[in-house]
Amino acid sequence: MDRNTFTGLFLIMIVLAGSFYFFKPSEAEIKKERERIAADSAKKAGVVNTPTPVAAVAATPVVDSAALKGPFGANISGTVQTSVLENENLKLVLSNKGGKILSVEVKGEKTYNGKPVILFDGDQNKFGLNLNISGKIVSTNDLYFTATPGNGIVTMRANYSANQYIEYIYDLKPKSSQVGFNINLNGLNQVIQNNTIALNWEATLLEQEKSGKKEREHSAPYYKYADKNPDHLSIAKDEKEELAAGKIEWISFKQQFFSAALIPKNGFEKGDLEVKVSTEPGKIKWYGANMVLPFNQLAAQSYAMVFYFGTNKFDTLKAQGYELEKQVDMGYWPLKYINRFIVLPVFKFLESFNWNYGVIILLLTIALKVAMSPLTYKSYLSMAKMRILKPEMDVIKAKVGDDNPTLLQQEYLKLYKQVGVNPLGGCLPMLLQLPFVMAFFFFFPNLFELRGETFLWMKDLSTYDDFIKFGFTIPFIGDHLSLMCVLMTISTLIYTYFNNQISGATGQMKYIGYIMPIIFLGVLNSYPSGLNYYYFLANMLTFAQQFLIKSMVDDEKIHRTLQENKAKPVEKKKKSGFSAKLEDYMRQQQQTAAQQKKNK
């Protein structure tokens, strides 16, 4: 290389070095160019990074969490934000943390103190999936989702990577109490290890009614197996139950007058339910459910479900389908059939006239009394016969004495047979009426229609009327005195007095009748005023019935008939099985007593 060539190359190197130094881009220009290159790469991969539109709720930006450590790394932290779904019946507040329903308000209903009915609210309520990812359990309840509100729809999404995500879709139609709920798992078959996933739902139910104690007694988590009637956990204590006897059609967090139910389209494989009685003010119970969903390792796995949030009005629940109306406690067999197929249809018929519910209960009681009047008449007539026979029975008792009760009963039976009287004739008609009386004991405390309805001084027929407030608790009575319960007790005592006059009851039987109403005073003092009102009306109508029947029954005529029967020759007739067994039993007792006396 000659001197001129070397000099030329050296000058060129100096020029290039100066160019790099004086014309190099700034740090800001380098950063901008890198962002442009990244955007071009994303477009080639099919992902468009567009600005998040401004909506009712600010959405969390989607981040490729594969670049971060751990599953759903981009969603493990964030800011809590809420969305609202609302129609004429419900107002739902959804949280991006967990992508869950944070609170539910049943619109058009108020608590006893006039506040909105909120079924559950707050962070202590949980809902989400528990996923086994790379040996680690990930709870979606702890993830921060991206919320995208739409027209009656809110979509919640949590990204595992650009094309792998969990999506919750909530859909609330106008005038509906059902919330459509879809779970979409996209591309997670590559990371979820098990063939099942667990759905966890926990909620603390808030107090809605005047008596938290009574509300607890009518609140429990319900569930239904396929082809079986709904069942429930304990209403009185903490309990946890494994559900593994078949496919589970639905579960429900039920309280006295409201329910929150979850209905999967294809059912749950199995699971468990738990209830804990709350002692905190304003809270009724805590419910927990862990249900198993099948995971078929599909690239796109979906689960369609429906929430029901609303009242426990029988017709409303029945309209939802799935036999949800069977959550309304109509009593044990046969009481539930009496309530469902007799009492409820009559009640709904009377309700159609838009009368006050106090008037409806009055007419319902009259209808029942009219239907039962033949039995009442037979019962009264039988007791009248026993009363007329009492002088002759006293003569027999004086003759036989009290030392041999078996012989005394045999002599009584001979007298009954001679005059043609059935000693059980007064009891059997009353026993036949008893199921109807007991059926109302379950009907009124669970009847949503009475909630908040007023009549006379009673502000709410679905709960007690605390006419007198003590300010302290009295054992057996409580902290108040219900006026309607007091009136019911007084009327029952009067009814007992007149009933004893008709039947001629003496001795212990006479006083037992007075003890029972006092016991009922303590038991029913905290029960719905509508129930006590019904029992009061039933007593008053019974007085009217007995007065009418008494005017139709001639004691002297009955006495003549009994004496005529007594004078007739006793024909040999085939005895009923009961009479034959009773006589055999008395004969054996008499022989046993005679043998014991002989041995002495």
WOMOMO-V607718 format. One record per pair of residues at least 12 apart in sequence whose ideal C-beta (glycine too) atoms are under 6 Angstrom apart, sorted by the first residue. I is the first residue (numbers start at 1). J is the second residue. D is the distance in whole Angstrom. If there is no record, write none. Layout:
I;J;D  I;J;D
This chain:
47;162;6  55;149;5  56;149;5  57;81;5  57;83;5  57;147;5  59;146;5  59;147;6  60;78;5  60;144;6  60;146;5  62;159;6  64;162;5  65;159;6  66;161;4  71;133;4  71;138;5  72;143;5  72;158;6  72;160;6  75;143;4  75;144;5  75;158;5  78;144;3  80;97;5  81;96;5  82;95;6  83;147;5  83;149;5  83;154;5  85;154;6  85;170;6  85;172;5  87;172;6  87;174;5  88;175;5  89;107;6  89;177;5  90;309;6  91;105;4  91;107;6  92;104;6  94;154;6  96;144;6  96;145;5  96;147;5  97;144;6  98;128;5  98;141;4  99;145;4  99;156;3  99;168;5  100;127;4  103;118;6  103;121;4  104;119;4  104;309;5  105;118;5  106;310;6  111;208;5  112;209;6  112;210;4  117;208;6  118;206;6  119;258;6  119;260;5  120;203;4  124;204;5  125;203;5  126;141;5  126;202;4  127;201;5  128;140;4  128;141;4  129;197;5  129;199;6  130;198;4  130;200;6  131;192;6  131;197;6  132;193;5  132;194;5  133;191;5  143;158;5  145;157;6  145;158;5  152;172;5  153;171;5  154;170;5  155;169;5  156;168;4  163;187;5  164;187;4  164;188;6  165;186;5  166;185;6  167;184;4  169;182;4  177;310;4  178;306;5  178;308;5  179;307;4  181;305;4  181;307;6  182;304;6  183;303;4  184;302;5  185;301;4  186;300;6  187;299;6  189;297;5  189;298;6  189;299;6  195;295;6  196;292;5  196;294;6  196;295;6  197;293;5  197;295;5  198;290;6  198;292;6  199;291;5  199;293;6  200;290;5  201;289;5  202;288;5  203;253;6  203;287;6  204;283;6  204;286;5  205;255;5  205;284;5  205;285;5  207;282;5  207;284;5  210;463;4  211;463;6  215;256;5  215;284;6  216;284;6  217;235;6  218;256;4  219;255;4  219;256;6  219;284;6  219;285;6  220;232;4  220;233;5  220;235;5  221;233;5  221;253;6  221;273;5  221;275;5  221;287;5  222;252;4  222;254;5  222;327;5  223;243;6  223;248;6  223;251;5  223;273;6  224;249;5  224;250;5  225;245;6  225;246;5  226;246;6  226;247;5  226;249;5  230;326;5  233;273;6  233;275;5  238;276;5  239;275;6  240;274;4  241;273;6  242;272;5  243;270;6  243;271;5  244;270;5  247;267;4  248;267;6  248;268;4  249;267;6  250;263;4  250;322;6  251;289;5  253;287;5  254;327;5  255;284;6  257;312;5  257;448;5  257;451;6  258;311;6  259;312;6  260;309;5  261;308;4  262;307;6  263;306;5  263;322;6  264;305;5  265;304;4  268;291;4  269;292;4  269;294;6  270;292;5  271;290;5  271;291;4  271;292;6  272;290;5  273;289;5  274;288;4  275;287;6  308;320;5  311;448;5  312;328;6  312;448;5  313;448;4  314;328;5  328;446;5  329;442;6  329;446;5  330;442;6  331;439;6  331;442;3  335;438;6  335;439;4  335;442;6  338;435;6  338;439;4  339;439;5  339;443;5  343;443;6  346;367;6  347;364;6  350;363;5  357;450;6  357;453;4  357;461;6  358;455;3  361;533;6  361;534;6  362;537;6  365;534;6  365;537;4  365;538;6  369;541;5  372;433;5  375;429;4  375;432;6  375;433;6  376;545;5  377;549;6  378;429;5  379;426;5  379;429;4  379;430;5  380;549;5  382;425;3  382;426;4  383;426;4  383;502;5  383;503;4  384;553;6  385;421;5  387;504;4  388;558;6  388;559;5  390;504;5  396;411;5  406;586;5  406;589;4  406;590;5  409;586;6  410;586;5  418;566;5  419;562;4  419;565;5  419;566;5  420;565;4  440;534;6  444;528;5  444;530;5  444;531;4  445;528;5  450;462;4  450;530;5  458;529;4  461;529;6  461;530;4  462;528;5  463;528;6  464;482;5  464;526;5  464;529;6  465;482;5  465;483;6  465;484;6  465;529;4  466;480;4  467;483;4  468;481;4  476;522;4  477;522;6  477;525;6  478;525;6  478;526;6  482;525;5  484;529;5  484;532;4  484;533;5  485;524;5  485;525;5  485;532;5  487;536;5  488;532;5  488;535;5  488;536;4  489;517;5  489;521;4  491;536;5  491;539;4  492;517;4  492;539;6  493;517;5  495;539;5  496;513;4  496;514;6
